[in-house]
Amino acid sequence: MCGIFGFISKQSSQAELKQTTSCLTQRGPDASGYYYSSPVGLGHRRLSIIDLESGAQPMHSADGQQVLVFNGEIYNFLKIKQELQDLNFEFTTTSDTEVILKAYQAWGFEGCLEKLEGMFAFALWDYNIKKLLIARDRYGEKPLYYIKNEKGVYFASELKALKPFADIKAISKKGLNLFFSLSYIPAPFTIYESVSKLGAGEYMVVDLEERVSINNYYNLKAVVKSGRSKQNSDYEQAKAQLRQLLFESIEKRMISDVPLGSFLSGGIDSSIVSAIMAKVSKTPIKTFSIGFKEKAYDESERAALVAKHIGAEHTLHVLGHEDLLAVVDDTLNYFDEPFGDSSAIPSMMVAKKAKEKVTVVLTGDCADELFGGYEKYLGKHYADKYKTYPKVMQNMLKWGVNKIPHTNATNHTLRKIKKVIQSAEVSPEERYLKLASLGFSPTYKKQLLTKELNAEISDDILSHFKNLGEQDELLQTFYSDVKLVLEGDMLTKVDRACMINSLEARVPFLDSKIVNFSFQLPHEFKIKGINKKRILKETFADLLPEETMSFSKKGFGIPIRLWFQNELKSELLELLEDSFIEEQNLFNKNYIHQLIQEHMSNKENHSSKLWQLFTFQKWYKSNFNA
């Protein structure tokens, strides 16, 4: 894994190239490299994983006409290499970087991209055609930011590297709106008006006149449509196919010249990945998990049970409030823009522990989005059931959930019932937003933002949901999650949590063959009644302890509700004090007063809303010195 930076700019120098690339050192602590031939500059920071000696970058073609900087891993590089050798291409290294360079020479830019299976962001300068070619992987595992202004065109793995070249005084109203709707900001937007993200499955071409064109080389909508026409109707055959695909994906992701292990939370997904790794590996694998002193959030016993069953060398790190609180600032700062998924904090902590023993980890991420692991996939089921209740019972439920105080014991159940009630009374699109989002619903967001700001923003957040053109609500939900949530939230979180610790994370469930396969499955293969991830559990039940399959999902939760009532209360109130709110002119202070009062009195649990405000305000103060 690495960090990359570059530009086409007549105003930028080699000294700027080196200085800016150095700010990506955490992504690549092992080595640095540069190419500069005005107006083109390419910089690289390397975390050595494969071909430790000869895989240095930037990598040049034999004739010196192409130069490449690359962040990521190509999992099918050995297969592509063999194809290229059959075409009489010769190789001087064993790295996947050289395979990209030769694949471009053999098949051109789009042809090369269609061949690549993996996670990547790379930039290739082709002197022959005088163009800079930049691309990002199909699902957005590796980040790529860019700007275009009067100075030139610049790109980087992290937003912070672009700050010296961009006007960062103007907050993007679109980015602000998206953040408070979703708790993250999806591509192509960022929190800054002047900075953009290259989207998943996109490539960018920049010429010497600094003209930019952006195109798609991967179309998820086409994959979904194709899956509908090729639906798999044989359940036993589908189980066998899934087993083969996941074993193959994990074997490819275990290729490494440095020590590797896996995150093991105790949940089904990471347990399956770890169990398959143990089957494939010739030696005991290393697994890593964190536990919490707060038992309501702790899954460490589950993880230990699985680790013992598969014969893993297991590392457990138990955390208290003080451990998590100590890293809040560093974690939030590393994202460079507001990011409201609080599980980033424990994710960063388990990555830090893993880095003590390994350089690469495999994770169980993305299985929920592909195979139906979240409660939101039962949204329509619960909404339809609620609608069958007599009106008097519906009214009693509404009254009850508003009267019962929010405590540790009642919190989860109350939030779940509230979401069901609210989602039963809206359209499928709005139901998706209520169930999928950690953020403010359109109604609450209108109360949060000033009238002036509300007048300037448009709510087209649900375009992904609508654009599929399908009436199948569950299919729309799966598609939107892969298109929106994976890239904007889950993969961003995994990348930053690991990269701050110079650790590479690989996600076996995100193999393109598995993604394609998931969209070929009838819904009842994934969810039967209220049994979520049915095919995943039944396919791999033989690899895990029997009780693992009945574990309820906890995830990487942290006690935000209690923090804001205790340890973080004074900081929260300081960040949301009237004078600061008035100075920003973004928020309605009366609504914020209401959120705080209801939360502190346990009348409502506003943890998610207040965490979003907390993370935004900390980002704002850090970047605008307010």
PLY file of the C-alpha trace (Angstrom):
ply
format ascii 1.0
element vertex 626
property float x
property float y
property float z
element edge 625
property int vertex1
property int vertex2
end_header
0.00 0.00 0.00
1.21 3.45 -0.82
0.49 7.14 -1.16
0.63 8.98 -4.48
0.68 12.64 -5.49
1.20 14.42 -8.78
0.33 17.24 -11.12
0.38 18.82 -14.51
1.33 22.40 -13.70
3.73 24.94 -15.15
3.74 26.70 -11.77
4.80 23.82 -9.52
8.39 22.75 -8.89
10.31 19.60 -8.05
10.80 20.92 -4.52
7.02 21.21 -4.08
6.62 17.68 -5.45
8.98 16.25 -2.84
7.65 18.33 0.03
4.01 17.47 -0.68
4.65 13.77 -1.23
6.29 13.61 2.20
2.97 14.38 3.91
1.77 10.92 2.76
4.47 9.12 4.75
2.00 7.19 6.94
0.58 5.56 3.82
4.08 4.57 2.71
6.79 4.70 5.37
9.32 2.41 3.64
10.55 4.48 0.68
9.90 7.52 -1.52
10.37 8.20 -5.22
9.79 11.05 -7.67
9.49 11.84 -11.36
9.70 15.44 -12.51
9.82 16.78 -16.04
8.01 20.10 -16.17
5.05 20.44 -16.25
4.57 16.84 -15.03
5.36 15.67 -11.50
4.69 12.27 -9.90
5.47 11.41 -6.28
5.24 8.11 -4.42
5.47 6.87 -0.83
5.85 3.10 -0.53
4.67 0.49 1.97
6.49 -2.60 0.69
4.29 -5.70 0.35
5.36 -7.59 -2.81
8.83 -7.64 -4.40
10.43 -5.73 -1.55
13.68 -5.06 -3.40
12.76 -4.17 -6.99
9.20 -2.84 -6.83
10.23 0.79 -6.30
8.23 3.63 -7.85
7.76 5.68 -9.93
8.26 2.80 -12.36
9.43 3.58 -15.91
8.87 1.59 -19.07
11.99 0.17 -20.73
11.99 2.95 -23.34
11.26 5.65 -20.73
8.07 6.76 -22.48
5.67 5.81 -19.67
5.97 6.47 -15.93
3.64 4.98 -13.31
2.81 5.65 -9.65
0.44 3.13 -8.08
-1.33 2.68 -4.75
-2.92 -0.69 -4.09
-2.73 -4.37 -4.97
-3.63 -6.25 -8.14
-4.78 -9.71 -7.06
-4.82 -11.32 -10.49
-1.43 -9.92 -11.52
0.12 -13.37 -11.96
-2.61 -14.37 -14.41
-2.23 -11.11 -16.37
1.54 -11.51 -16.30
1.24 -14.93 -17.93
-1.01 -13.47 -20.66
1.59 -10.77 -21.30
4.45 -13.26 -21.39
2.48 -15.23 -23.98
2.52 -11.98 -25.99
6.33 -11.89 -25.64
6.50 -9.20 -22.95
9.51 -9.54 -20.67
9.60 -8.65 -16.96
12.45 -7.45 -14.77
10.57 -7.52 -11.42
8.02 -9.73 -9.68
5.79 -6.77 -8.72
2.21 -6.05 -9.74
3.27 -2.49 -10.62
5.21 -3.69 -13.65
2.21 -5.77 -14.72
0.05 -2.60 -14.88
2.67 -0.84 -16.99
2.96 -3.73 -19.46
-0.81 -4.27 -19.54
-1.22 -0.63 -20.59
1.33 -1.12 -23.36
-0.45 -4.26 -24.55
-4.11 -3.27 -24.38
-4.32 0.51 -23.87
-5.83 2.34 -20.91
-9.41 1.00 -20.88
-8.27 -2.46 -21.93
-5.81 -2.50 -19.05
-8.43 -1.34 -16.53
-10.89 -4.02 -17.60
-8.25 -6.68 -16.85
-7.32 -5.50 -13.36
-8.82 -7.22 -10.31
-7.90 -5.45 -7.12
-7.86 -2.23 -5.15
-5.99 0.66 -6.67
-5.54 4.27 -7.54
-2.80 5.00 -10.05
-1.49 7.67 -12.39
0.40 6.97 -15.60
2.18 9.64 -17.63
2.47 8.67 -21.30
5.01 10.88 -23.02
4.03 9.53 -26.46
0.51 10.94 -26.29
1.36 13.72 -23.80
-1.41 12.71 -21.40
-1.71 11.88 -17.71
-4.03 8.92 -17.12
-5.52 8.44 -13.64
-7.83 5.64 -12.46
-9.55 4.29 -9.35
-10.69 0.71 -8.64
-14.22 -0.54 -9.30
-15.64 -0.15 -5.80
-13.55 2.67 -4.34
-11.26 0.81 -1.96
-8.39 3.23 -2.59
-8.97 7.01 -2.44
-8.11 9.62 -5.05
-8.69 13.38 -4.65
-8.08 16.02 -7.31
-8.32 19.72 -8.04
-8.27 21.80 -11.22
-7.60 25.52 -11.01
-5.51 28.29 -12.55
-2.32 26.67 -11.16
-2.92 23.34 -12.89
-4.34 19.88 -12.19
-3.29 18.07 -9.01
-4.17 14.67 -7.55
-3.36 12.81 -4.32
-4.27 9.83 -2.14
-5.26 12.18 0.66
-6.98 15.53 0.69
-4.36 17.11 2.95
-1.77 16.88 0.17
-3.86 19.19 -2.03
-4.39 21.97 0.50
-1.30 24.00 -0.55
-2.67 24.18 -4.11
-6.40 24.68 -3.48
-8.68 27.43 -2.22
-9.95 25.78 0.95
-11.78 28.77 2.38
-15.09 27.90 0.74
-17.10 25.05 2.26
-19.09 23.09 -0.31
-22.78 23.48 0.48
-23.40 20.23 -1.38
-20.75 18.48 0.70
-22.20 19.93 3.91
-25.68 18.78 2.96
-24.47 15.27 2.15
-22.50 14.98 5.37
-25.45 15.82 7.58
-27.70 13.50 5.55
-25.38 10.48 5.43
-22.59 11.10 7.98
-20.02 10.99 5.17
-19.47 12.74 1.84
-19.63 10.47 -1.23
-17.76 11.05 -4.50
-17.41 13.26 -6.42
-17.96 15.74 -3.58
-15.81 16.79 -0.63
-16.33 19.34 2.12
-14.41 21.89 0.02
-15.87 23.59 -3.03
-12.54 23.36 -4.85
-11.65 19.69 -4.23
-13.27 16.60 -5.77
-13.01 12.83 -5.42
-12.60 10.56 -8.41
-15.45 8.08 -8.18
-15.22 4.31 -7.99
-14.80 2.73 -11.42
-13.80 6.05 -13.01
-10.75 7.24 -14.90
-9.50 10.71 -15.68
-7.43 11.96 -18.62
-5.45 15.21 -18.37
-3.55 16.76 -21.28
-0.81 19.39 -21.33
-3.40 22.13 -21.78
-4.76 20.98 -18.41
-8.04 19.86 -19.96
-9.72 17.14 -17.91
-12.15 14.43 -19.00
-13.70 11.85 -16.66
-15.31 8.59 -17.76
-16.55 5.30 -16.31
-14.87 2.02 -17.15
-17.05 0.03 -14.72
-20.86 0.20 -14.57
-22.46 -1.31 -11.46
-25.95 -0.68 -12.82
-25.16 -2.92 -15.79
-23.91 -5.61 -13.38
-27.18 -5.46 -11.43
-29.29 -5.60 -14.60
-27.24 -8.53 -15.89
-27.64 -10.32 -12.56
-31.42 -10.01 -12.80
-31.36 -11.74 -16.18
-29.04 -14.54 -14.99
-30.70 -15.36 -11.67
-29.50 -18.52 -9.98
-32.47 -20.71 -9.02
-30.57 -23.70 -7.57
-29.78 -23.00 -3.91
-27.36 -25.89 -3.38
-25.49 -24.98 -6.55
-25.32 -21.36 -5.39
-23.84 -22.45 -2.05
-21.15 -24.48 -3.81
-20.36 -21.57 -6.13
-20.10 -19.10 -3.24
-17.77 -21.42 -1.36
-15.45 -21.74 -4.35
-15.48 -17.99 -5.07
-14.64 -16.95 -1.52
-11.88 -19.55 -1.15
-10.34 -18.30 -4.42
-10.67 -14.66 -3.39
-8.97 -15.25 -0.05
-6.15 -17.28 -1.57
-5.40 -14.41 -3.98
-5.42 -11.90 -1.14
-3.00 -13.97 0.92
-0.17 -13.41 -1.59
2.38 -11.29 0.28
6.09 -11.03 0.97
5.41 -9.66 4.47
3.52 -11.10 7.50
-0.27 -11.06 7.27
-3.24 -11.81 9.50
-6.94 -11.02 9.85
-9.30 -8.88 11.87
-11.58 -11.15 13.91
-14.46 -9.34 15.58
-16.40 -12.48 16.49
-19.10 -11.71 13.93
-19.95 -14.13 11.15
-18.16 -12.34 8.30
-14.71 -11.94 9.84
-15.03 -15.44 11.34
-15.62 -16.95 7.90
-12.66 -15.09 6.39
-10.39 -16.14 9.25
-11.55 -19.76 9.08
-10.84 -19.99 5.35
-7.44 -18.38 5.84
-6.68 -21.02 8.48
-7.66 -23.75 5.99
-5.47 -22.29 3.24
-2.44 -21.38 5.36
0.32 -23.89 6.09
0.97 -22.27 9.48
-1.37 -20.89 12.18
-2.77 -17.53 11.12
-2.62 -14.41 13.27
-5.97 -12.90 14.25
-6.66 -9.59 15.99
-9.62 -8.26 17.91
-10.46 -5.65 20.48
-12.68 -6.04 23.49
-14.51 -3.44 25.55
-14.75 -3.13 29.31
-18.36 -2.11 28.64
-19.99 -5.55 28.23
-22.81 -4.18 26.07
-20.23 -3.51 23.33
-17.92 -6.48 23.88
-17.60 -9.42 21.46
-14.17 -10.60 22.56
-15.41 -13.93 23.94
-16.95 -14.71 20.57
-13.71 -13.88 18.77
-11.69 -16.02 21.19
-14.07 -18.94 20.64
-13.60 -18.76 16.86
-9.84 -18.28 17.13
-9.51 -21.40 19.30
-11.71 -23.40 16.92
-9.57 -22.56 13.86
-6.24 -22.79 15.69
-5.29 -19.14 15.25
-2.63 -17.21 17.11
-5.01 -14.68 18.61
-4.29 -11.19 19.97
-6.93 -9.44 22.07
-6.67 -5.83 23.19
-9.26 -4.77 25.77
-10.19 -1.08 25.71
-11.79 1.20 28.24
-13.39 4.63 27.76
-10.07 6.31 28.40
-8.33 4.37 25.59
-10.95 5.32 23.02
-11.21 8.92 24.13
-7.44 9.30 23.87
-7.48 8.70 20.11
-10.64 10.59 19.10
-8.76 13.69 17.91
-6.06 11.83 15.94
-8.63 9.58 14.27
-10.97 12.38 13.21
-8.09 14.57 11.99
-6.75 11.84 9.70
-9.91 11.87 7.58
-9.19 15.47 6.43
-12.92 16.17 6.17
-15.91 15.47 8.43
-16.61 11.75 8.88
-19.40 10.69 11.21
-19.09 6.90 11.47
-17.94 6.45 15.07
-16.76 2.87 14.44
-13.68 4.45 12.82
-12.25 4.84 16.34
-12.22 1.16 17.40
-11.26 0.25 13.82
-8.19 2.42 14.17
-7.36 0.79 17.51
-7.49 -2.79 16.21
-5.37 -1.75 13.21
-2.80 -0.23 15.55
-2.58 -3.50 17.49
-2.33 -5.61 14.33
0.52 -3.47 12.98
2.68 -4.63 15.90
2.82 -8.11 14.32
1.78 -7.91 10.64
1.78 -5.54 7.66
-1.31 -6.91 5.87
-4.74 -7.92 7.22
-7.80 -9.46 5.61
-11.18 -8.20 6.83
-14.80 -9.34 6.74
-16.11 -6.01 5.48
-18.78 -5.73 2.75
-20.48 -9.10 3.34
-23.41 -7.30 4.97
-23.98 -5.09 1.92
-23.79 -8.00 -0.52
-25.64 -10.74 1.36
-28.18 -8.86 3.48
-26.70 -8.53 6.95
-28.30 -5.30 8.17
-31.66 -4.66 9.79
-32.44 -2.15 7.06
-32.89 -5.02 4.60
-35.92 -6.03 6.67
-37.27 -2.48 6.51
-40.11 -3.18 4.11
-40.93 -6.43 5.92
-41.30 -4.63 9.25
-43.07 -1.63 7.70
-45.65 -3.86 6.00
-46.20 -5.77 9.25
-46.66 -2.53 11.22
-49.28 -1.35 8.73
-51.40 -4.46 9.48
-51.79 -3.41 13.13
-55.02 -1.63 14.09
-54.68 2.15 14.29
-55.14 2.08 18.05
-52.13 -0.26 18.41
-50.03 1.91 16.07
-50.84 4.96 18.20
-50.01 3.09 21.41
-46.61 2.10 20.01
-45.88 5.69 18.98
-46.88 6.95 22.41
-44.87 4.28 24.22
-41.54 4.79 22.47
-41.73 8.53 23.14
-42.43 8.08 26.86
-39.85 5.44 27.83
-36.50 7.04 28.79
-33.38 6.07 26.87
-30.99 4.00 28.97
-28.38 1.35 28.19
-31.07 -1.30 28.62
-33.74 0.27 26.41
-31.73 2.26 23.88
-31.28 -0.29 21.06
-34.87 -1.57 21.13
-36.40 1.91 21.24
-34.33 3.15 18.31
-35.27 0.07 16.28
-39.01 0.47 16.95
-38.86 4.20 16.17
-37.17 3.58 12.84
-39.80 0.97 11.91
-42.64 3.35 12.74
-41.09 6.27 10.87
-40.15 4.17 7.82
-43.64 2.68 7.53
-45.12 6.09 6.78
-42.87 7.23 3.92
-41.95 6.31 0.34
-39.44 3.51 -0.42
-36.78 6.13 -1.22
-37.26 7.95 2.07
-37.42 4.64 3.92
-33.98 3.78 2.55
-32.56 7.07 3.78
-34.08 6.63 7.25
-32.82 3.06 7.63
-29.47 3.39 5.86
-28.31 6.71 7.20
-26.60 7.60 10.45
-27.42 11.21 9.70
-30.27 13.68 9.89
-33.44 12.85 7.97
-34.60 15.57 5.53
-37.09 16.82 8.13
-34.53 17.09 10.93
-31.86 18.47 8.63
-34.19 21.29 7.67
-34.47 22.14 11.36
-30.70 21.92 11.84
-29.54 24.20 9.02
-30.29 27.90 8.71
-33.12 29.06 6.45
-30.59 30.66 4.10
-28.63 27.43 3.77
-31.76 25.33 3.29
-32.77 27.63 0.44
-29.44 27.02 -1.33
-29.27 23.22 -1.22
-31.18 20.58 -3.14
-31.89 17.09 -1.83
-31.01 14.66 -4.63
-29.29 12.25 -2.24
-31.57 9.44 -3.32
-30.55 9.61 -6.98
-28.67 6.29 -6.72
-31.81 4.64 -5.35
-34.02 6.05 -8.09
-31.58 5.75 -10.99
-31.54 1.96 -11.00
-34.96 2.08 -12.62
-36.23 -0.97 -10.72
-39.41 -1.32 -8.69
-37.84 -3.99 -6.46
-37.19 -2.09 -3.22
-34.74 -4.63 -1.77
-32.70 -4.72 -4.99
-32.61 -0.91 -5.00
-31.31 -1.04 -1.43
-28.52 -3.50 -2.24
-27.49 -1.46 -5.28
-27.50 1.84 -3.39
-25.45 0.36 -0.57
-22.72 -0.88 -2.91
-22.77 2.34 -4.93
-23.04 4.79 -2.06
-22.37 3.34 1.41
-19.44 1.07 0.56
-17.37 3.75 -1.14
-18.35 6.70 1.01
-18.41 5.07 4.44
-17.19 1.49 4.88
-14.18 1.48 2.56
-13.15 5.00 3.54
-13.19 3.96 7.19
-11.13 0.80 6.56
-8.58 2.65 4.43
-8.00 5.50 6.88
-8.06 3.35 10.03
-5.38 1.10 8.57
-3.31 3.69 6.73
-2.86 5.85 9.82
-1.05 2.78 11.15
0.79 1.94 7.88
-1.22 -1.29 7.64
-2.71 -2.70 4.43
-6.29 -4.03 4.58
-7.69 -6.43 1.97
-11.40 -7.18 1.57
-12.10 -10.67 0.13
-15.87 -10.20 -0.13
-15.30 -7.33 -2.58
-13.88 -9.55 -5.30
-15.73 -8.63 -8.50
-16.78 -12.24 -9.09
-18.43 -12.30 -5.66
-20.11 -8.93 -6.23
-21.47 -10.12 -9.59
-22.59 -13.41 -8.02
-24.42 -11.62 -5.20
-26.61 -9.75 -7.69
-27.53 -13.04 -9.38
-29.08 -14.43 -6.20
-32.83 -14.36 -5.52
-33.61 -12.40 -2.37
-34.76 -15.52 -0.51
-31.24 -16.96 -0.83
-29.95 -13.99 1.18
-32.88 -13.31 3.52
-35.57 -15.81 4.50
-38.18 -14.39 6.84
-36.00 -12.46 9.27
-32.98 -14.76 8.84
-30.33 -12.46 7.35
-27.26 -13.63 5.39
-28.87 -17.05 5.02
-26.64 -18.37 2.22
-23.48 -17.14 3.91
-24.31 -18.87 7.20
-25.40 -22.13 5.61
-22.47 -22.31 3.17
-19.76 -21.95 5.80
-21.42 -23.41 8.92
-19.05 -26.40 8.84
-16.00 -24.15 9.35
-17.13 -22.48 12.58
-18.43 -23.32 16.06
-22.17 -24.02 15.92
-23.09 -21.17 18.28
-21.36 -18.62 16.01
-24.25 -18.75 13.55
-26.76 -17.55 16.12
-24.74 -14.59 17.40
-26.56 -11.28 17.06
-24.63 -8.49 15.36
-22.98 -5.88 17.60
-20.40 -4.27 15.34
-17.78 -1.79 16.52
-20.05 0.31 18.72
-18.77 2.86 21.20
-20.71 4.41 24.11
-21.34 7.83 22.59
-24.57 8.42 24.50
-22.73 8.10 27.81
-19.69 10.04 26.61
-21.80 13.08 25.79
-23.46 12.88 29.20
-20.12 12.55 30.97
-16.52 12.65 29.63
-17.21 14.62 26.44
-20.03 16.79 27.78
-17.97 19.94 28.36
-16.24 19.72 24.97
-19.56 19.11 23.19
-21.15 22.13 24.87
-18.13 24.28 24.04
-18.26 23.27 20.37
-21.98 24.04 20.24
-22.03 27.26 22.26
-24.18 30.06 20.85
-21.36 32.46 19.97
-19.60 29.86 17.82
-22.84 28.78 16.12
-23.71 32.39 15.33
-20.24 33.05 13.94
-20.49 30.06 11.59
-23.99 30.99 10.40
-24.68 27.38 9.37
-26.95 26.00 12.09
-30.16 26.83 13.94
-29.02 27.26 17.55
-32.52 26.71 18.97
-32.72 23.26 17.41
-29.26 22.43 18.76
-30.42 23.51 22.25
-33.32 21.08 21.88
-31.05 18.18 20.85
-28.74 18.75 23.81
-31.54 19.13 26.35
-33.38 15.99 25.21
-30.18 13.94 25.13
-28.89 15.01 28.54
-32.27 14.30 30.16
-32.55 10.84 28.52
-35.78 11.92 26.86
-34.24 11.02 23.49
-31.03 9.38 22.35
-29.48 11.86 19.91
-26.06 10.15 19.91
-25.75 9.96 16.12
-26.89 13.53 15.50
-24.66 14.96 18.23
-21.68 12.88 17.06
-22.09 14.33 13.58
-22.19 17.84 14.99
-19.25 17.07 17.27
-17.07 15.72 14.42
-18.04 18.58 12.09
-17.30 21.25 14.69
-13.93 19.71 15.56
-13.04 19.60 11.86
-14.21 23.21 11.41
-12.17 24.52 14.34
-9.10 22.60 13.25
-9.25 23.89 9.67
-10.57 27.42 10.09
-8.96 28.24 13.46
-12.23 29.53 14.79
0 1
1 2
2 3
3 4
4 5
5 6
6 7
7 8
8 9
9 10
10 11
11 12
12 13
13 14
14 15
15 16
16 17
17 18
18 19
19 20
20 21
21 22
22 23
23 24
24 25
25 26
26 27
27 28
28 29
29 30
30 31
31 32
32 33
33 34
34 35
35 36
36 37
37 38
38 39
39 40
40 41
41 42
42 43
43 44
44 45
45 46
46 47
47 48
48 49
49 50
50 51
51 52
52 53
53 54
54 55
55 56
56 57
57 58
58 59
59 60
60 61
61 62
62 63
63 64
64 65
65 66
66 67
67 68
68 69
69 70
70 71
71 72
72 73
73 74
74 75
75 76
76 77
77 78
78 79
79 80
80 81
81 82
82 83
83 84
84 85
85 86
86 87
87 88
88 89
89 90
90 91
91 92
92 93
93 94
94 95
95 96
96 97
97 98
98 99
99 100
100 101
101 102
102 103
103 104
104 105
105 106
106 107
107 108
108 109
109 110
110 111
111 112
112 113
113 114
114 115
115 116
116 117
117 118
118 119
119 120
120 121
121 122
122 123
123 124
124 125
125 126
126 127
127 128
128 129
129 130
130 131
131 132
132 133
133 134
134 135
135 136
136 137
137 138
138 139
139 140
140 141
141 142
142 143
143 144
144 145
145 146
146 147
147 148
148 149
149 150
150 151
151 152
152 153
153 154
154 155
155 156
156 157
157 158
158 159
159 160
160 161
161 162
162 163
163 164
164 165
165 166
166 167
167 168
168 169
169 170
170 171
171 172
172 173
173 174
174 175
175 176
176 177
177 178
178 179
179 180
180 181
181 182
182 183
183 184
184 185
185 186
186 187
187 188
188 189
189 190
190 191
191 192
192 193
193 194
194 195
195 196
196 197
197 198
198 199
199 200
200 201
201 202
202 203
203 204
204 205
205 206
206 207
207 208
208 209
209 210
210 211
211 212
212 213
213 214
214 215
215 216
216 217
217 218
218 219
219 220
220 221
221 222
222 223
223 224
224 225
225 226
226 227
227 228
228 229
229 230
230 231
231 232
232 233
233 234
234 235
235 236
236 237
237 238
238 239
239 240
240 241
241 242
242 243
243 244
244 245
245 246
246 247
247 248
248 249
249 250
250 251
251 252
252 253
253 254
254 255
255 256
256 257
257 258
258 259
259 260
260 261
261 262
262 263
263 264
264 265
265 266
266 267
267 268
268 269
269 270
270 271
271 272
272 273
273 274
274 275
275 276
276 277
277 278
278 279
279 280
280 281
281 282
282 283
283 284
284 285
285 286
286 287
287 288
288 289
289 290
290 291
291 292
292 293
293 294
294 295
295 296
296 297
297 298
298 299
299 300
300 301
301 302
302 303
303 304
304 305
305 306
306 307
307 308
308 309
309 310
310 311
311 312
312 313
313 314
314 315
315 316
316 317
317 318
318 319
319 320
320 321
321 322
322 323
323 324
324 325
325 326
326 327
327 328
328 329
329 330
330 331
331 332
332 333
333 334
334 335
335 336
336 337
337 338
338 339
339 340
340 341
341 342
342 343
343 344
344 345
345 346
346 347
347 348
348 349
349 350
350 351
351 352
352 353
353 354
354 355
355 356
356 357
357 358
358 359
359 360
360 361
361 362
362 363
363 364
364 365
365 366
366 367
367 368
368 369
369 370
370 371
371 372
372 373
373 374
374 375
375 376
376 377
377 378
378 379
379 380
380 381
381 382
382 383
383 384
384 385
385 386
386 387
387 388
388 389
389 390
390 391
391 392
392 393
393 394
394 395
395 396
396 397
397 398
398 399
399 400
400 401
401 402
402 403
403 404
404 405
405 406
406 407
407 408
408 409
409 410
410 411
411 412
412 413
413 414
414 415
415 416
416 417
417 418
418 419
419 420
420 421
421 422
422 423
423 424
424 425
425 426
426 427
427 428
428 429
429 430
430 431
431 432
432 433
433 434
434 435
435 436
436 437
437 438
438 439
439 440
440 441
441 442
442 443
443 444
444 445
445 446
446 447
447 448
448 449
449 450
450 451
451 452
452 453
453 454
454 455
455 456
456 457
457 458
458 459
459 460
460 461
461 462
462 463
463 464
464 465
465 466
466 467
467 468
468 469
469 470
470 471
471 472
472 473
473 474
474 475
475 476
476 477
477 478
478 479
479 480
480 481
481 482
482 483
483 484
484 485
485 486
486 487
487 488
488 489
489 490
490 491
491 492
492 493
493 494
494 495
495 496
496 497
497 498
498 499
499 500
500 501
501 502
502 503
503 504
504 505
505 506
506 507
507 508
508 509
509 510
510 511
511 512
512 513
513 514
514 515
515 516
516 517
517 518
518 519
519 520
520 521
521 522
522 523
523 524
524 525
525 526
526 527
527 528
528 529
529 530
530 531
531 532
532 533
533 534
534 535
535 536
536 537
537 538
538 539
539 540
540 541
541 542
542 543
543 544
544 545
545 546
546 547
547 548
548 549
549 550
550 551
551 552
552 553
553 554
554 555
555 556
556 557
557 558
558 559
559 560
560 561
561 562
562 563
563 564
564 565
565 566
566 567
567 568
568 569
569 570
570 571
571 572
572 573
573 574
574 575
575 576
576 577
577 578
578 579
579 580
580 581
581 582
582 583
583 584
584 585
585 586
586 587
587 588
588 589
589 590
590 591
591 592
592 593
593 594
594 595
595 596
596 597
597 598
598 599
599 600
600 601
601 602
602 603
603 604
604 605
605 606
606 607
607 608
608 609
609 610
610 611
611 612
612 613
613 614
614 615
615 616
616 617
617 618
618 619
619 620
620 621
621 622
622 623
623 624
624 625
